[in-house]
């Protein structure tokens, strides 16, 4: 596998997406665990936990998206610029 090849780029993208997916999944699990008490018993404390859980889910999804985008910009874009300019 050569640097800048299609296979190399695909493996880099897979690694970036795997990190983003793990981050989003972890936030989703923690958020759901915080929402569960509201389902069992509805009171002010469980409602507050549910709001925090929802915020964690939303925040982790946004963070995972930003993380993947920044890694793409930092890793993939320079490879495209470097190896596509040498082929011309």
Buried (B, 14 or more C-beta within 10 A) or exposed (E): EEEBEEEBBEEBBEEBBEBBEEBBEEBBEBBEEBBEBBEEEEEEEBEEBBEBBBEBBEEBBEBBEEBBEEBBEEBBEEBEEEBEEEEE
